[in-house]
């Protein structure tokens, strides 16, 4: 009886586990180095549509294992962010640790192409709360890659024109 109940609960748990994956790509005329510097500057999130501020000191280089706090524009409650992977000038993966019942992984990836620098921004949500969280965060997630590219390109423009 106990084995049957365990299998039933395990199957029910899988039914409620949802996963959402979205990837956004933008092409930029900025150099890969300029884009990379903006991505790894965890202290400056002024361009980010979802994040308001972080507790990272200026100049800190992200390394795997770094945990920092950020405040979102939606709520004054700080969330924790864990840096998972860093491949210099290529890839930065972080995991957002906001609330139980949801796991969010965000990946920024840069590639040089003939047309310019391609920035990929991927969001993966897992957990039973992912459809609800996605309904709130999707309008902001849709704008992250474009906002990052715009911030770098505006900073690279000459002052006179």
N, C-alpha and C positions, 0 to 999 in steps of 0.2 A: 504494500500500500504506500509506503513512504517513497519508494523509487518511482512509482507512477505519479505521485503528487509532485515530486521534484522535477520530473520531465515536463509535466503540465505547466508548472510555474516557469520553467526555463523557456518553453515555447511561447508562453504569453509575454514574457519579457522581450523576446525577439520581435514580436509583433508591434510593440510600442517603440522600438528603437528606429528612429528615422535618421536619414543622412542626406544632407543637401550639399552639393558642390557647385560652385560657380567660379568661372574664371573670366576676368576682364583683361583685355589687351589694348594698349595704346602705343602708337609710334611717336617718337619724339625726335626733334632735330638736335636736342642736347646730347652731349657726349655721355658715354656710359659712366665715366668717372663722376660727372656732375650729378647724374641721377642717383648713383650709388651713394654719394655723400649725403644727399637729401634723405634717402631711405634709412641709412644707419645713424642719422642724427636724431636719436630718440628723444632728445631734450626739446627739439623744435617740432611741434606737431600743429603749428598754426595753419598749415595747408590741409590738414586732415579733417574731413567732414564729420567724423564721429568722435575724435578725441579732442579734449579741451586743453589738457596739460598732463605732464608726467613728473615724477620725482627723480628723474635721471639728471645727474650733473652734466653741464656742457663739456663736450670733448670726450665723454666716455665711449669707448668702442664696444659695440655689442659682441659678446662671446657666448657660446652655448653654456647654459646654466644660469645666466643672469636673470634675476627676477626683479621686476620693478612695478610700480603702481602708476595707473593712469586714471584720470577723471574724464568721463564721457560728457558730451553735450546734452545727453538725454537724462542723466541722473548725477547728482552730486556725490554719490557713493563711489569710492575708488574701487577699481578692479585691478587684479594682479595679472601681469603678462610675463610669460616665461619664454626666453629665447632658446629655441631647440637646435637650429642649424644655422651656420653662417659659412658660406663659401664666398670669400672676398670678391667683390665686383661681379657676382653672379646671382647669389641666392641668400635670402634671409627668411627663416621660418620661425614664427612665434606661436605660442598657444595662449589663448585668453582664458583665464581662470576666473570667471565672473560669478556664476551660481551653480549649485549642484543640479544635475539633470541635463546639463548642456556642456559640450566640449567644442570649442571653436579653434580652428587652426588657420592661420593666415600666412600666405607665402608671397613674397615679392621676388620676382625673377627677372633678370636683365639679359638681353641678347643683342649683339650687334648684328644689324642686317644691312643690306644694300640701301634700303630706304631710310635708315636711321637706327635709333635704338628702340628696341621693342621691350616694353615693360609689361609683365604679366602680374596680375594681382588675383590670387586665388583664395577663396573662402570656403572652408569645409566646416559644416555644422553637424554634430552628431548628438544624439540623445533624444529623449522623449519630448523635450521642450523646444527642439529645433524648429518645427513649423511656426510656433508662436514667436520665438525670437527672430526668425527670418522675416516675419511680417513687419516687425518694427525696424529691423536693421537694413533691409533691402534697399530702400531709397538712398541710404547713406553709402552702402557698399557699392552701389552703381556708380558713384561719383569719385571713389578714392583714387583710382588709377589716373583719371583725367585731371583731378586736382593736383596730384603729385607732379605730373608732367607740366601742367600750367605753372606751378610754383617754380620749377627749375627753369623753364623757358623764360619766364618773366624776370627772374634773377639774372639770367644771362644776357638780357637785352642791354645795349648801350644806353647810357643815361640821356642822351640827346635825341633818341629817335626810335 
